[in-house]
Structure formats: structure tokens, C-alpha cells
Amino acid sequence: MSSAAAIAQPGRTKAFLRLVMIEHSVFALPFAYIAALTAMYEWDENIHWGRLLLVTVCMVGLRTFAMAVNRIIDREIDARNPRTAHRELVTGAMSVRHAWTGALIALAVFLGAAALLNPLCLALAPVAVVPMVVYPYGKRFTNFPQAILGLAQAMGPVGGWLAISGEWSWNAVILGLAVGVWIGGFDLIYACQDVETDREIGVKSVPARFGIPAAIWGARACHTVTTALFVWYALATDAGAFFWLGLVIVAAAFVYEHTIVRPHDLTRLNRAFFSVNGFIGIALFVCALLDLLVRGLTV
């Protein structure tokens, strides 16, 4: 009996990692790193690897908790949507009890890492948790759940900066707003593929309420604002040439994304959502890191 349980455990672990789509941490982590490394540069121009590791643990822990709670809360909705009916809590590959266990472990890891960083990070940790829990309920009471998602994602860069400085930074808020508006914008695009199902089962969203063209134009507006906020952040932090190069790359990626996704052609939506947005985060992080190194950040 014990040997069977030992064999079954890895299967549960793999199912949980699939449930929370752990690989999608690539969307949020680069911006937390940009904030943390910029704070290190302003602090003493040295990379503090231990703190950077704790930032990573915090980000992955919180995101894992958020995704698990999202899947748990939405499991009945997911079962009624053909696109999501294969998810682990719907098929039975992962039980609700085990999903809650994984979520609570991830939350404990997040809180533990926050406590190791500094008192302010621990004190503000619940502020980061609340929108993560509220977001999955958002589609039940507002046509703008992407706004809640954006608020949740904006916490990453702010937390990354706080983790290093232990002090509030409006520059981090600018970067956080840029990330939140960016992610809210591309979630507008992603939600377009579920319009008919959402209308049928009563799920609220911008595409379901106002139509796909309105959602696409809303995403374009969001990404225009995102670009402007990135420019503001670059000016506020006296960024150098490499960071500005990164912004040019990001702007080009946004143009490409909105070229391949149009109101009446969603065939390349997954490429826009996964490939282009993953590229945006990594490209800007690489350029920001090069910029900080050139300006004097010491490894």
C-alpha cells in the first residue's frame, strides 16, 4: 500500500504542475527581476543573489497559489467550456483536496520567503494575495475581470522592488502598472475565444458583453498605454540605451501581435498569447539587465 502511494505521488505532482501551468511564470518573473535589479543598482550597484532567489520563490509561490485557486473556483465553469473541459480538476486527474493542498503549500512558501526578505514584504503580503483570490470570482459579477487580473499582476514589480529596498517606490508602481495593463490587455484577446460559451453559461467578460471587435480595440488601447508607461519608467529611472532598445523591441512585438490577431481572424490567437507575450517579457528583461550592467551593476 505504501509503495503504491509512493508511485502515485509523482503523478499527482505532475498533474498539479500542469494544473497551475508552472511554465507561464515567464510572463511575470522578468518584470519582478527588472524591478529588483534596478533597486539593487540604486542601493549599492551589486546583485544580491540570495535576495534574488527569494524574489523568485515569492513570485513562483504566489503565482502557483493564484493559479490553483483559480482552477478550483472555476472548475464547474471549466467543465461547461469545451476548451477547458480537459483541465485536471474536471477530468479527475487532480482532486480538489490535493489542489487545495498544493495551493496552501505554495501560499506558505510565498509567506515564508516574504518573511525572510523584510518586515514590510511580510506585512504587505496579504495585499498581494487578495486580488489573486478575487479575480476568479470577477467574471461572475463584472464585465471587466481583466482589470482585477491586471491589478493582481501589477503586484509583481512592486513586490520585487520592496524585496530589495524595504521601502515604497513610485518607480516600481509605474512598472507595475505597465505590467498590469499589458497583461489585462492580452487577456482581453485571450477571452475572445470563449465568447459564445461565456454568453451561454453566463460568464462575464468584455468580449462577451461588448463583442470581439471592442475587446481587440480595448487590447490595442491597453498596449498603447503599456508602452507609454514603460517610457515613463525609463525616464524615471534614467535608463540607458539598452533599455530603450528593449522598448523598441516591445513596441514592435505589440504591433506584430495586433497584426496577427484581428476581430474576424482569431486563428493565430495562441501564437499572440503565448509566443509573443512570452518574448516581450524575456526581451525587455535581457535589455534591462544589459543596461544595468553597462551602467555599473556588479555581478
Buried (B, 14 or more C-beta within 10 A) or exposed (E): EEEEEEEEEEEBEEBBBBBBEBEBBBBBBBBBBBBBBBBBBBEEEEBBEEBBEBBBBBBBBBBBBBBBBBBBBBBEBBBBBEEBEEBBBBEEBBEEEBBEBBBEBBBEBBBBBBBBBBEBBBEBBEEBBEBBBBBBBBBEEBBBBBBBBBBBBBBBBBBBBBBBBBEEBEBBBBBBBBBBBBBBBBBBBBBBBBBEBBBEBEBBBBBBBEBBEBBBBBBBEBBBBBBEBBBBBBEBBEBBEBBBBBBEBBBEBBEBBBEBBEBEEBEBBEBBBBBBBBBBBBBBBBBBBBBBBEBEBEE
